[in-house]
């Protein structure tokens, strides 16, 4: 697999741990008890997702052309 860039979003869960979503890969979601574990499992999930797309001859999206900003609004 060539080098690709993926944005991952971690959401802290009320019961503990983190859910990880990969927006460029619909349905690519995982969970880890810690940030380190969540990121490790996210990497594994991304690699498997990409391998599956490649095996099926489908386009493999990534976030290499995505710019991301955060804005805080309100008081």
N, C-alpha and C positions, 0 to 999 in steps of 0.2 A: 504494500500500500504506500502510495506517495504521501508526502506531507500535506496535511489539510488542517485548517483552523476551524475550531468549533467553539461557539459561545455556550457555556453551561450556566444554568440558573439554579442556585441552591435555595431551597425554602426550608427554614427551620421549623420543625414540626412540634406541636404543643407537647406531645408525649416523649419528645426527644428525638435526636437524629435529624437527618436532612434528606429531603427528596430532591433529586436532580432531574431537570428537564433539559433536553438539547433541542432548541427551537428549530434548527435547520433540518432535523431528522424527526419528523412527526412520529409520535409514539415511543421515542427513545427516552425512557424514564427509568431511573433506578433509585435506590435508597441506601444510605449508609449511616451507621451509628455516630460517626465523627466526620468532620470535613475531609480528613485524609482518606478514610475508607470510602466516602461518597465519591471523591474525585477518582480514586483508583477504579471503583466499579463503573464510573462513568466512562473512563477510558476504555475499559473492556467492552462495555455496551456499544460504544461508538465503533470500535474496531469490528465487532460482530455484525453490526448494522451495515457498515460499509462493505464488508466481505459478502454479505447476502445480496446487496444491491449489485455488486460487481458480478457475482455468480449468475444473477438473473439478467445481466446485460443492461441494467438500468443506469440512468444518470445518477452520479453521486454528488449531492449538493454539499456546500460548506459555507462558512461565514467569512471567507478570506476578503470579500469586498464589502463587508458590513462595518459601518462606523456606529459606535454606541456612545450615547451621552445620558447623563442623569440630570434631571432638573428638580429642584425643590421649590414648591410653590406654597403660598399661604403664609400664615404667621407662625 
